[in-house]
Amino acid sequence: MNAGMLAVVVIVCYLALLLGLGVFSSRFFKGTSADYFLASRGIGPFLLLMSLFGTTMTAFALVGSSGESFKSGIGVYGKMASWSGIIHSACFFLVGIKLWSLGKRHGYVTQIQFFRDRFESDKIGLVLFPILVGLVVPYLLIGVISSGTVIQNVTAGAFPATFHYEAARLNGSVPYWLGAGVICLVVLFYVFFGGVRGTAWANAFQTIVFIVLGAVAFFAIAGELGGPVEATKLVQEYNPAKLKCTATAADRANYEEKLAAYEADQQAAIIKPQEPKSIDDLAFLMYFLIPLSVGMFPHLFQHWLTARSAKSFRLSVIAHPLMIMIVWVPCVMIGVWATSAIAHGKPVIPPNLGNPNAVLAIMVKKLTSPALGGFLTAGILAAIMSSLDSQFLCIGSIFTNDIVGHYITHEKLSDRQMVLIGRGFVVLIVAVTYFIAVQWKTTGVFPLAIWCFSGFASLFPLVFASLYWRRVTKAGAYACVLTAAAMWLYLFAQSDFGANREYLFLGMLPVTTIIALSTLALVGVSLMTSPPSPETLDKFFRPAGGRGAATASIASGALSDA
């Protein structure tokens, strides 16, 4: 059995295990919409941590981070992982716990239900729905594109008589369209039958899998390169700028010297150096805005509402930053090492690699044993699927509860009908996402993710103000949402729809301008319009001594001892 076929066997066995988990979790389904979409609000601390972490650590964190560090260097960790560790936990504490409290008190299932009540506007859902779905679909594409790319690269040689490609290294591999399609179907299966409980169980299992196997991949690859020190020495020799944020004149001189040697004799030089680039200081700083997106992720909102109590958040707030470090450090270092990795006298990564999404898969395939490579691929797929499932489910929930249930049938659907409609819309979204992914298979995962996260982050002022500013109004909310959407579309078009990876607006990341303008619109219009009614303010800002515990008190007590 060759390496490619062994990888196929391991992947099939892993996916079969997930299907079994889906069948098992479906046995606990209570048949109600509350159970399907929120697991009857009974998720404890460990499952909540695994769900939140598995959902946020997408293909972007594994495939995207290694590909981006291959292109841009080690600064990627500082731009995304460091900020994310701090901002994510802050959002869980300041936003997640308060939304959980309000959701439990008033029976909310989706973001739109909360915003409808908070801003006294029945129609705000019609504005938010297309924007939220429009931003979730690119998020879904990140996972589907990555899964197809990874499977195709690690299964090369499995079916030599069946599949042939222009790139000889891929001959015999499972086609991109087939690999991506199988992943979509497996995720669809356990989401379809298990709902959010099945998703939470699958996320817990898959998060453990990709954390453990990620660590194994790191040490296995490092060992094949002579250890972490030797692997880093090769980078210092050929691409020293990848180990810093700012390229120097010495880095430029080294690049020109190595490039001349490579062009003179490729076999002797082995590695083709990459042109050194610096990370702009202001852009680096403004990356802290990107992780604010978690405050508006609809799939995270849904997971927050599944918590059994406010104290269930405690473990997530504390452990999430540590888990980010455990996952991101190996992936970023593998990407950096890949720039200069040599095995058996040849470069591990082909010169002029056109698809950075393939870097992690190539490193795993070439620098680990066939059996270990198959298991490591399963770990990569685990990270991808642990976010796809939550995103598919949240879109079904929004469509069912907010569009069909509220606007079309006016809350007259039975629980069984709600579940069926939710499942049907999930199937539709999976099909649409898969079709787009097949057409855009070479799209870079990292830049696509940054634009997706920027869109959600631009709406963060809306949710934060709704929780902490009594004076924010319906008109201010509309102004914020429409300004964010308009500016995002304009700047996305200006960046050649994400193709220009280095695009800056006024010397800053686009997210900076979008958040600034959406915040200005929110505050300015709110101050110029009538404040919310006393009834609404009482509903969402009860004093500590009023009916029920104040959400501020709940948030403050969430991290205290039981």
C-alpha positions as CSV (number, residue, x, y, z in Angstrom):
1,M,0.0,0.0,0.0
2,N,1.5,3.3,-1.1
3,A,1.6,6.5,1.0
4,G,-1.3,8.1,-0.9
5,M,-3.6,5.0,-0.5
6,L,-2.7,4.8,3.2
7,A,-3.7,8.4,3.7
8,V,-7.0,7.6,2.0
9,V,-7.7,4.7,4.3
10,V,-6.9,6.8,7.4
11,I,-9.1,9.6,6.2
12,V,-12.0,7.3,5.4
13,C,-11.8,5.6,8.8
14,Y,-11.7,9.0,10.6
15,L,-14.8,10.2,8.7
16,A,-16.6,7.0,9.4
17,L,-15.9,7.6,13.1
18,L,-17.5,11.0,12.8
19,L,-20.5,9.6,11.1
20,G,-20.9,7.1,14.0
21,L,-20.7,10.0,16.4
22,G,-23.4,11.7,14.5
23,V,-25.7,8.7,14.7
24,F,-24.9,8.3,18.5
25,S,-25.6,12.0,19.2
26,S,-28.9,11.8,17.3
27,R,-30.2,9.3,19.9
28,F,-30.2,12.1,22.5
29,F,-32.2,14.5,20.3
30,K,-35.4,15.5,22.1
31,G,-37.3,16.4,18.9
32,T,-37.7,20.1,19.8
33,S,-36.3,23.2,18.1
34,A,-34.8,24.4,21.3
35,D,-32.8,21.1,21.6
36,Y,-31.8,21.1,17.9
37,F,-30.6,24.7,17.9
38,L,-29.5,25.2,21.5
39,A,-29.1,21.7,23.1
40,S,-31.8,22.8,25.6
41,R,-29.2,25.3,27.0
42,G,-27.4,22.5,28.9
43,I,-23.8,22.6,27.7
44,G,-21.2,22.5,30.5
45,P,-17.8,24.2,30.8
46,F,-15.7,21.6,29.0
47,L,-18.0,21.2,26.0
48,L,-18.4,24.9,25.8
49,L,-14.7,25.5,25.7
50,M,-14.2,22.8,23.1
51,S,-17.1,24.2,21.0
52,L,-15.9,27.8,21.2
53,F,-12.3,26.9,20.5
54,G,-13.0,24.4,17.8
55,T,-15.3,26.9,16.1
56,T,-12.8,29.8,16.1
57,M,-9.7,27.7,15.2
58,T,-10.7,27.1,11.6
59,A,-8.8,26.1,8.5
60,F,-7.6,29.7,8.8
61,A,-5.6,28.8,12.0
62,L,-3.9,25.7,10.5
63,V,-3.9,25.8,6.7
64,G,-4.1,29.6,6.5
65,S,-1.5,30.5,9.1
66,S,1.1,28.1,7.7
67,G,0.5,29.4,4.2
68,E,0.7,33.0,5.3
69,S,3.8,32.5,7.4
70,F,5.4,30.8,4.4
71,K,4.7,34.0,2.4
72,S,5.0,36.7,5.1
73,G,7.1,35.3,7.9
74,I,6.8,34.8,11.6
75,G,5.1,38.2,12.1
76,V,1.8,36.4,11.3
77,Y,1.8,35.0,14.8
78,G,1.9,38.5,16.3
79,K,-0.7,39.9,13.9
80,M,-3.3,37.3,14.6
81,A,-2.6,34.8,17.3
82,S,-1.3,37.2,20.0
83,W,-4.2,39.6,19.5
84,S,-6.8,36.8,19.2
85,G,-5.8,35.3,22.6
86,I,-6.5,38.6,24.4
87,I,-9.5,39.9,22.4
88,H,-11.3,36.6,22.2
89,S,-11.3,36.0,25.9
90,A,-12.3,39.6,26.5
91,C,-15.3,39.2,24.1
92,F,-16.4,36.0,25.8
93,F,-16.4,37.8,29.2
94,L,-17.8,41.2,28.2
95,V,-20.1,40.2,25.4
96,G,-20.8,36.4,25.6
97,I,-21.9,36.2,29.2
98,K,-24.2,39.2,29.0
99,L,-25.8,37.8,25.8
100,W,-26.2,34.4,27.4
101,S,-28.0,36.0,30.4
102,L,-30.3,38.0,28.1
103,G,-30.9,35.0,25.9
104,K,-31.8,32.8,28.7
105,R,-34.1,35.4,30.3
106,H,-36.0,36.3,27.1
107,G,-35.7,33.0,25.2
108,Y,-33.5,34.2,22.3
109,V,-32.2,31.7,19.9
110,T,-30.5,34.0,17.4
111,Q,-28.7,37.4,17.2
112,I,-31.5,38.9,15.2
113,Q,-34.1,38.1,17.8
114,F,-32.0,40.0,20.4
115,F,-31.4,43.0,18.1
116,R,-35.1,43.2,17.1
117,D,-36.1,43.6,20.8
118,R,-33.1,45.8,21.8
119,F,-33.7,48.3,19.0
120,E,-37.5,48.1,19.0
121,S,-37.4,47.3,15.2
122,D,-39.2,44.4,13.6
123,K,-37.5,45.0,10.3
124,I,-33.8,45.1,11.4
125,G,-33.7,41.4,10.8
126,L,-34.3,41.9,7.1
127,V,-31.3,44.1,7.0
128,L,-29.0,41.9,9.1
129,F,-29.9,38.5,7.6
130,P,-28.3,39.0,4.1
131,I,-25.3,40.7,5.7
132,L,-24.7,37.9,8.3
133,V,-25.2,35.2,5.7
134,G,-23.1,37.0,3.2
135,L,-20.2,37.1,5.7
136,V,-20.6,33.5,6.9
137,V,-20.4,32.1,3.4
138,P,-16.8,33.2,2.8
139,Y,-16.1,31.8,6.3
140,L,-17.5,28.5,5.1
141,L,-15.4,28.7,1.9
142,I,-12.3,28.8,3.9
143,G,-13.0,25.4,5.3
144,V,-14.2,23.8,2.1
145,I,-11.4,25.1,0.0
146,S,-8.8,24.0,2.6
147,S,-10.3,20.5,2.9
148,G,-10.2,19.8,-0.8
149,T,-6.7,21.2,-1.1
150,V,-5.3,19.1,1.8
151,I,-6.9,15.9,0.7
152,Q,-5.7,16.3,-2.9
153,N,-2.1,17.0,-1.8
154,V,-1.7,14.2,0.8
155,T,-3.4,11.4,-1.3
156,A,-1.1,11.8,-4.4
157,G,-0.3,8.4,-5.9
158,A,-3.4,6.6,-4.4
159,F,-5.1,6.1,-7.7
160,P,-2.4,6.5,-10.4
161,A,-4.5,4.9,-13.2
162,T,-7.5,7.0,-12.5
163,F,-6.6,10.6,-11.8
164,H,-4.1,12.7,-13.8
165,Y,-3.2,16.4,-13.4
166,E,-0.9,19.0,-15.1
167,A,1.1,19.1,-11.9
168,A,2.9,15.7,-11.9
169,R,3.2,15.7,-8.1
170,L,-0.6,15.4,-7.8
171,N,-1.0,12.4,-10.1
172,G,-3.2,9.7,-8.6
173,S,-4.6,12.0,-5.9
174,V,-8.2,12.3,-4.9
175,P,-9.6,15.2,-6.9
176,Y,-10.2,18.5,-5.2
177,W,-13.9,18.5,-6.0
178,L,-14.3,15.0,-4.6
179,G,-12.4,15.6,-1.3
180,A,-14.3,18.8,-0.6
181,G,-17.6,17.2,-1.4
182,V,-17.0,14.3,0.9
183,I,-16.1,16.6,3.8
184,C,-19.3,18.7,3.2
185,L,-21.4,15.6,3.2
186,V,-19.9,14.2,6.4
187,V,-20.4,17.5,8.2
188,L,-23.9,17.8,6.8
189,F,-24.8,14.4,8.2
190,Y,-24.0,14.9,11.8
191,V,-25.3,18.5,11.8
192,F,-28.5,17.3,10.1
193,F,-29.2,14.6,12.7
194,G,-27.5,15.8,15.8
195,G,-28.1,19.6,15.8
196,V,-26.1,21.7,18.1
197,R,-25.5,18.8,20.6
198,G,-24.0,16.7,17.8
199,T,-22.0,19.7,16.8
200,A,-20.7,20.2,20.3
201,W,-19.7,16.6,20.7
202,A,-18.0,16.5,17.3
203,N,-16.2,19.8,18.1
204,A,-14.9,18.4,21.4
205,F,-13.7,15.2,19.8
206,Q,-12.1,17.0,16.8
207,T,-10.5,19.8,18.9
208,I,-8.7,17.2,21.0
209,V,-7.7,15.4,17.7
210,F,-6.2,18.4,16.0
211,I,-4.4,19.7,19.1
212,V,-2.7,16.4,19.8
213,L,-1.9,15.7,16.2
214,G,-0.8,19.2,15.6
215,A,1.8,18.8,18.3
216,V,2.8,15.5,16.8
217,A,3.2,17.1,13.4
218,F,5.4,19.8,14.7
219,F,7.9,17.5,16.4
220,A,7.8,15.0,13.5
221,I,8.5,17.6,10.9
222,A,11.1,19.3,13.1
223,G,12.8,15.9,13.6
224,E,13.0,15.3,9.8
225,L,14.7,18.7,9.4
226,G,17.3,18.0,12.0
227,G,15.4,19.5,15.0
228,P,13.9,23.0,15.5
229,V,17.3,24.6,15.8
230,E,18.6,23.2,12.5
231,A,15.3,24.0,10.7
232,T,15.6,27.6,11.9
233,K,19.2,27.8,10.9
234,L,18.2,27.0,7.3
235,V,15.7,29.9,7.4
236,Q,18.5,32.2,8.7
237,E,20.7,31.1,5.8
238,Y,18.2,31.4,3.0
239,N,15.3,33.6,4.2
240,P,16.3,35.5,7.4
241,A,13.6,38.1,6.9
242,K,11.0,35.4,7.6
243,L,12.2,35.4,11.2
244,K,11.4,39.1,11.9
245,C,8.8,41.7,11.2
246,T,11.1,44.3,9.6
247,A,13.4,43.4,6.7
248,T,16.8,45.1,6.7
249,A,19.4,46.1,4.1
250,A,21.4,43.0,5.1
251,D,18.3,40.9,4.3
252,R,18.0,42.5,0.9
253,A,21.7,41.9,0.2
254,N,21.4,38.3,1.3
255,Y,18.4,37.8,-0.9
256,E,20.2,39.2,-4.0
257,E,23.2,37.0,-3.3
258,K,21.2,33.8,-2.8
259,L,19.0,34.5,-5.8
260,A,22.0,35.0,-8.1
261,A,23.5,31.7,-6.8
262,Y,20.2,30.0,-7.5
263,E,19.8,31.3,-11.0
264,A,23.4,30.3,-11.7
265,D,23.1,26.7,-10.5
266,Q,19.7,25.6,-9.1
267,Q,20.9,22.2,-8.1
268,A,23.8,23.5,-6.1
269,A,21.9,26.4,-4.5
270,I,18.8,24.1,-3.8
271,I,16.6,26.9,-2.3
272,K,15.1,29.8,-4.3
273,P,15.0,32.7,-1.7
274,Q,11.9,34.7,-1.3
275,E,12.0,38.5,-1.6
276,P,12.2,40.0,1.9
277,K,9.2,42.1,3.0
278,S,8.5,44.2,6.1
279,I,5.2,44.3,8.0
280,D,4.0,47.9,8.3
281,D,4.0,49.0,11.9
282,L,0.6,50.7,11.8
283,A,-1.0,47.7,9.9
284,F,0.5,45.4,12.5
285,L,-1.0,47.4,15.3
286,M,-4.4,47.6,13.7
287,Y,-4.7,43.8,13.5
288,F,-6.0,44.0,17.0
289,L,-9.4,45.0,15.5
290,I,-9.7,41.8,13.5
291,P,-10.4,39.5,16.5
292,L,-13.3,41.7,17.5
293,S,-15.2,39.8,14.9
294,V,-15.9,37.0,17.4
295,G,-18.3,39.4,19.2
296,M,-20.6,39.2,16.1
297,F,-20.1,35.7,14.8
298,P,-23.6,34.2,14.7
299,H,-22.3,30.7,15.3
300,L,-20.5,31.9,18.5
301,F,-23.7,33.6,19.6
302,Q,-25.5,30.3,19.2
303,H,-22.8,28.4,21.2
304,W,-22.9,31.1,24.0
305,L,-26.6,30.5,24.4
306,T,-26.1,26.7,24.8
307,A,-24.2,27.3,28.1
308,R,-25.8,25.8,31.2
309,S,-24.8,28.7,33.4
310,A,-22.7,31.9,33.5
311,K,-20.0,29.9,35.3
312,S,-19.7,27.6,32.3
313,F,-17.8,30.5,30.6
314,R,-15.0,30.5,33.2
315,L,-12.9,27.8,31.6
316,S,-13.2,29.3,28.2
317,V,-12.1,32.7,29.3
318,I,-9.0,31.4,31.0
319,A,-8.0,28.5,28.7
320,H,-8.8,29.9,25.3
321,P,-5.6,32.1,25.0
322,L,-3.4,29.1,26.0
323,M,-5.0,26.9,23.5
324,I,-4.5,29.4,20.7
325,M,-0.8,29.5,21.5
326,I,-0.7,25.6,21.4
327,V,-2.2,25.5,17.9
328,W,-0.8,28.6,16.3
329,V,2.9,28.3,17.2
330,P,3.5,24.9,15.5
331,C,1.6,25.9,12.4
332,V,3.4,29.3,12.0
333,M,6.8,27.7,12.6
334,I,6.1,24.9,10.0
335,G,5.2,27.6,7.5
336,V,8.4,29.6,8.2
337,W,10.6,26.4,8.1
338,A,8.9,25.5,4.8
339,T,10.5,28.5,3.1
340,S,14.0,26.9,3.4
341,A,13.3,23.3,4.2
342,I,15.6,20.7,2.5
343,A,15.1,17.0,2.4
344,H,17.4,14.5,0.5
345,G,19.2,17.4,-1.1
346,K,16.0,18.9,-2.6
347,P,13.7,21.7,-1.5
348,V,10.6,20.3,0.3
349,I,8.4,23.0,-1.2
350,P,8.5,23.4,-5.0
351,P,9.9,26.8,-6.2
352,N,7.2,29.3,-7.2
353,L,4.5,27.4,-5.4
354,G,1.3,29.0,-6.6
355,N,-1.1,27.9,-3.8
356,P,0.1,28.7,-0.3
357,N,-2.9,26.7,1.1
358,A,-0.9,23.5,0.1
359,V,2.2,24.3,2.3
360,L,1.1,22.4,5.4
361,A,-0.1,19.4,3.4
362,I,3.1,19.2,1.4
363,M,5.2,19.4,4.6
364,V,3.2,16.6,6.2
365,K,3.3,14.4,3.2
366,K,7.0,14.8,2.5
367,L,8.4,14.9,6.0
368,T,6.4,12.3,7.9
369,S,5.8,8.5,7.4
370,P,2.8,7.5,5.3
371,A,0.9,6.3,8.4
372,L,1.6,9.3,10.5
373,G,0.9,11.5,7.5
374,G,-2.5,10.0,7.2
375,F,-3.3,10.7,10.9
376,L,-1.9,14.2,10.7
377,T,-4.2,14.9,7.7
378,A,-7.1,13.7,9.9
379,G,-6.0,16.3,12.4
380,I,-6.1,19.0,9.8
381,L,-9.5,17.9,8.7
382,A,-10.7,17.9,12.3
383,A,-9.8,21.6,12.6
384,I,-11.6,22.4,9.4
385,M,-14.8,20.4,10.2
386,S,-15.0,21.7,13.8
387,S,-15.8,25.1,12.4
388,L,-17.8,24.2,9.3
389,D,-20.5,22.4,11.4
390,S,-21.3,25.4,13.7
391,Q,-21.4,27.7,10.7
392,F,-23.8,25.5,8.7
393,L,-26.0,25.1,11.7
394,C,-26.2,28.8,12.7
395,I,-27.3,29.8,9.2
396,G,-30.1,27.2,9.3
397,S,-31.1,28.6,12.7
398,I,-31.2,32.2,11.5
399,F,-33.2,31.4,8.4
400,T,-35.7,29.2,10.3
401,N,-36.2,31.4,13.4
402,D,-35.9,34.8,11.9
403,I,-37.0,34.7,8.3
404,V,-39.5,31.8,8.1
405,G,-40.7,31.6,11.7
406,H,-41.0,35.4,12.3
407,Y,-41.6,37.1,9.0
408,I,-43.4,34.4,7.0
409,T,-45.4,32.2,9.3
410,H,-45.5,34.6,12.3
411,E,-44.4,32.1,14.9
412,K,-47.1,29.6,13.9
413,L,-44.8,26.7,13.1
414,S,-44.6,23.5,15.2
415,D,-41.3,22.4,16.6
416,R,-41.1,19.6,14.1
417,Q,-41.6,22.0,11.2
418,M,-39.0,24.4,12.5
419,V,-36.4,21.5,12.7
420,L,-37.3,20.3,9.2
421,I,-37.0,23.8,7.7
422,G,-33.7,24.4,9.5
423,R,-32.3,21.1,8.1
424,G,-33.5,22.0,4.6
425,F,-31.8,25.3,4.6
426,V,-28.6,23.8,5.9
427,V,-28.6,21.4,2.9
428,L,-29.1,24.4,0.6
429,I,-26.2,26.4,2.1
430,V,-23.9,23.3,1.9
431,A,-24.7,22.9,-1.8
432,V,-24.2,26.6,-2.6
433,T,-20.9,26.7,-0.6
434,Y,-19.6,23.6,-2.3
435,F,-20.4,25.0,-5.8
436,I,-18.6,28.3,-5.1
437,A,-15.6,26.5,-3.5
438,V,-15.2,24.3,-6.6
439,Q,-15.0,27.5,-8.8
440,W,-12.7,29.4,-6.4
441,K,-10.4,26.5,-5.4
442,T,-7.1,28.6,-5.7
443,T,-8.4,31.5,-3.5
444,G,-6.0,32.2,-0.7
445,V,-7.4,31.1,2.7
446,F,-5.7,33.8,4.8
447,P,-6.8,36.9,2.8
448,L,-10.3,35.6,2.4
449,A,-10.5,35.1,6.2
450,I,-9.2,38.6,6.9
451,W,-11.9,40.1,4.7
452,C,-14.6,37.9,6.3
453,F,-13.4,38.8,9.8
454,S,-13.2,42.5,8.9
455,G,-16.8,42.4,8.0
456,F,-17.9,40.9,11.3
457,A,-15.6,43.2,13.3
458,S,-17.1,46.3,11.6
459,L,-20.4,45.3,13.3
460,F,-18.8,44.9,16.8
461,P,-19.8,48.5,17.8
462,L,-23.4,47.5,17.3
463,V,-23.4,44.6,19.7
464,F,-21.1,46.3,22.3
465,A,-23.3,49.5,22.3
466,S,-26.5,47.4,22.6
467,L,-25.1,45.9,25.8
468,Y,-23.4,48.9,27.4
469,W,-24.9,52.1,26.0
470,R,-28.4,52.9,27.0
471,R,-28.6,55.8,24.6
472,V,-28.1,53.8,21.4
473,T,-31.2,54.0,19.1
474,K,-32.8,52.1,16.3
475,A,-31.8,54.7,13.8
476,G,-28.2,54.5,15.1
477,A,-28.2,50.8,14.7
478,Y,-29.4,51.0,11.1
479,A,-26.8,53.7,10.3
480,C,-24.1,51.5,11.8
481,V,-25.1,48.3,9.9
482,L,-25.6,50.1,6.5
483,T,-22.4,52.1,6.8
484,A,-20.3,49.0,7.7
485,A,-21.9,47.1,4.8
486,A,-21.3,49.9,2.2
487,M,-17.7,50.6,3.3
488,W,-16.9,46.9,3.3
489,L,-18.2,46.3,-0.2
490,Y,-16.4,49.4,-1.5
491,L,-13.0,48.6,0.0
492,F,-13.4,44.9,-1.0
493,A,-13.9,46.0,-4.6
494,Q,-11.0,48.4,-4.3
495,S,-8.7,45.5,-3.3
496,D,-9.7,43.7,-6.5
497,F,-12.1,41.6,-4.4
498,G,-9.3,40.4,-2.1
499,A,-6.8,39.6,-4.8
500,N,-4.5,42.4,-3.6
501,R,-3.1,40.9,-0.5
502,E,-1.2,44.0,0.5
503,Y,-4.1,46.4,0.1
504,L,-4.2,49.3,2.6
505,F,-6.6,52.2,2.8
506,L,-5.1,55.5,3.9
507,G,-2.1,53.5,5.0
508,M,-4.2,51.3,7.3
509,L,-6.0,48.0,7.2
510,P,-9.5,48.4,5.7
511,V,-11.0,47.2,8.9
512,T,-9.7,50.3,10.7
513,T,-11.7,52.7,8.5
514,I,-14.8,50.5,8.4
515,I,-15.0,50.3,12.2
516,A,-14.3,54.0,12.6
517,L,-17.1,55.0,10.3
518,S,-19.6,52.5,11.5
519,T,-18.9,53.6,15.1
520,L,-19.2,57.3,14.1
521,A,-22.5,56.6,12.3
522,L,-23.8,54.6,15.4
523,V,-23.0,57.4,17.9
524,G,-23.8,60.4,15.7
525,V,-27.2,59.2,14.6
526,S,-28.1,57.9,18.0
527,L,-27.4,61.2,19.6
528,M,-29.6,63.0,17.0
529,T,-32.6,60.7,17.5
530,S,-35.0,59.9,20.3
531,P,-33.7,57.4,23.0
532,P,-35.3,54.0,23.4
533,S,-38.4,53.6,25.5
534,P,-38.2,53.2,29.2
535,E,-39.7,49.7,28.9
536,T,-36.9,48.6,26.6
537,L,-34.2,50.1,28.8
538,D,-35.8,48.3,31.8
539,K,-35.8,45.1,29.9
540,F,-32.1,45.2,29.0
541,F,-30.6,47.3,31.8
542,R,-32.3,46.2,35.0
543,P,-30.5,47.5,38.2
544,A,-28.8,45.0,40.4
545,G,-31.6,45.0,42.9
546,G,-34.4,44.6,40.3
547,R,-36.1,41.5,39.0
548,G,-33.5,38.9,38.3
549,A,-29.8,39.3,38.7
550,A,-28.3,42.1,36.7
551,T,-26.3,40.9,33.8
552,A,-23.3,42.9,35.0
553,S,-23.4,41.0,38.3
554,I,-23.6,37.7,36.4
555,A,-20.6,38.7,34.3
556,S,-18.7,39.7,37.3
557,G,-19.5,36.5,39.1
558,A,-18.8,34.1,36.2
559,L,-15.2,33.8,37.1
560,S,-15.6,33.7,40.8
561,D,-15.6,30.5,42.7
562,A,-18.8,28.5,42.8
